[in-house]
Amino acid sequence: MEDNLMKKERNELLEFLAGMAMLVVGLYLLTTHVDVSMGFFGGYIRIGGWHMSTGMTVIPFIIGVVWLFVNPDSFAAKLVAGLGVLIILACIIMSTRFSMIGVSLYEWLLMLVLIFGGGGMVARILFKTPKGYNDKKKDGRDK
């Protein structure tokens, strides 16, 4: 009985909101210290050991568009044009580079504590076993 009195009631909503706030602030600090650059135009895309000019990624799209104008009802032409768009988008994403702007060790540790501490608090609340769940299971009322 005394153990129950000694345990503190936790406000789960407050913990969840505090965790979300920590997570959001940590992610904000991280994203403000990351430099994003692209090298799509005039560059090369490397897939495995094969180098392809970024200009060549447009060729399947051009073939698909020409094929669509020649035969508008062709499913294969639509497929080639759609794949051409996907290849172009994939190459743009692959050519994106992220680099960390210089931060102090204190700032880096602060970001990590906020992100992973907040994520841990949110996960603890989201994946918590509901109250009384084990009692129902012991009584055989879990069916």
C-alpha positions in Angstrom: 0.0 0.0 0.0 2.8 2.4 0.9 4.5 1.7 -2.5 1.4 2.9 -4.3 1.4 6.1 -2.3 5.1 6.6 -3.0 4.6 6.3 -6.7 4.0 9.6 -8.4 1.2 10.0 -10.9 2.6 11.1 -14.2 0.8 13.4 -16.6 1.2 11.5 -19.9 -0.2 14.3 -22.0 2.4 16.7 -20.5 5.2 14.2 -21.1 4.1 13.7 -24.7 3.9 17.4 -25.4 7.3 18.0 -23.8 8.8 15.2 -25.8 7.3 16.6 -29.0 8.6 20.0 -28.2 12.1 18.6 -27.6 12.0 16.7 -30.8 10.8 19.6 -32.9 13.4 22.0 -31.4 16.2 19.5 -31.9 15.2 18.9 -35.5 14.9 22.6 -36.1 18.4 23.2 -34.8 19.7 20.3 -36.9 18.1 21.5 -40.1 19.3 25.1 -39.6 22.9 23.8 -39.4 22.8 21.7 -42.6 23.8 23.2 -46.0 22.0 21.7 -49.0 23.6 22.0 -52.4 22.9 20.4 -55.8 25.1 19.6 -58.7 22.6 18.4 -61.3 23.4 20.6 -64.2 26.7 19.9 -65.9 27.4 17.0 -63.6 27.5 13.3 -63.6 25.4 10.7 -61.8 27.3 7.7 -60.6 25.3 4.4 -60.3 27.6 1.7 -59.1 30.6 1.9 -61.3 28.7 3.4 -64.3 28.9 7.2 -64.9 26.1 8.9 -66.7 25.8 12.5 -67.7 22.8 14.2 -66.1 21.7 15.3 -69.5 21.3 11.7 -70.6 18.6 11.2 -68.0 16.2 13.2 -70.1 16.5 10.8 -73.1 13.9 8.2 -71.9 11.5 11.1 -71.2 12.0 12.5 -74.7 11.5 9.1 -76.3 8.3 8.6 -74.3 6.9 12.0 -75.3 7.6 11.5 -79.0 6.1 8.0 -78.8 3.0 9.5 -77.1 2.6 12.0 -79.9 2.9 9.2 -82.5 0.7 6.7 -80.8 -1.4 8.4 -77.9 -3.2 5.1 -77.0 0.0 3.1 -76.4 0.4 2.0 -72.8 4.2 1.4 -73.4 4.6 5.0 -74.5 3.0 6.2 -71.3 5.1 3.8 -69.3 8.4 5.1 -70.9 7.4 8.7 -70.4 6.5 8.0 -66.7 9.7 6.2 -66.1 11.6 9.1 -67.7 10.1 11.5 -65.2 11.0 9.1 -62.4 14.6 8.8 -63.6 14.9 12.6 -63.8 13.5 13.0 -60.2 15.8 10.2 -58.9 18.8 11.9 -60.5 17.9 15.2 -58.9 17.6 13.6 -55.5 20.8 11.6 -56.0 22.7 14.8 -56.9 21.7 16.5 -53.7 24.5 16.9 -51.2 24.1 17.6 -47.5 26.9 19.0 -45.4 27.0 20.1 -41.8 27.8 23.8 -41.2 30.4 24.0 -38.4 28.9 23.7 -35.0 30.5 23.4 -31.6 30.5 20.1 -29.7 28.0 21.6 -27.2 25.6 22.5 -30.0 25.9 19.0 -31.5 25.3 17.3 -28.2 22.4 19.6 -27.5 20.8 18.7 -30.8 21.3 15.0 -30.2 19.9 15.1 -26.7 16.8 17.1 -27.8 16.1 14.8 -30.8 16.7 11.4 -29.2 15.5 12.4 -25.7 12.3 13.9 -27.2 11.8 10.9 -29.5 12.3 8.6 -26.5 9.7 10.4 -24.4 7.2 10.4 -27.3 7.9 6.7 -28.0 7.4 5.8 -24.3 4.0 7.3 -24.3 2.9 6.0 -27.7 4.1 2.4 -27.0 3.0 2.1 -23.4 1.0 -0.8 -22.3 -2.5 0.4 -21.3 -3.4 0.4 -17.6 -5.2 -2.7 -16.5 -4.1 -4.7 -19.5 -2.0 -7.2 -17.5 -4.8 -7.5 -14.9 -7.3 -8.6 -17.6 -4.8 -11.0 -19.1 -4.3 -12.7 -15.6 -8.1 -13.1 -15.1 -8.4 -14.7 -18.6 -10.6 -11.8 -19.9 -8.2 -11.1 -22.8 -10.4 -12.9 -25.3 
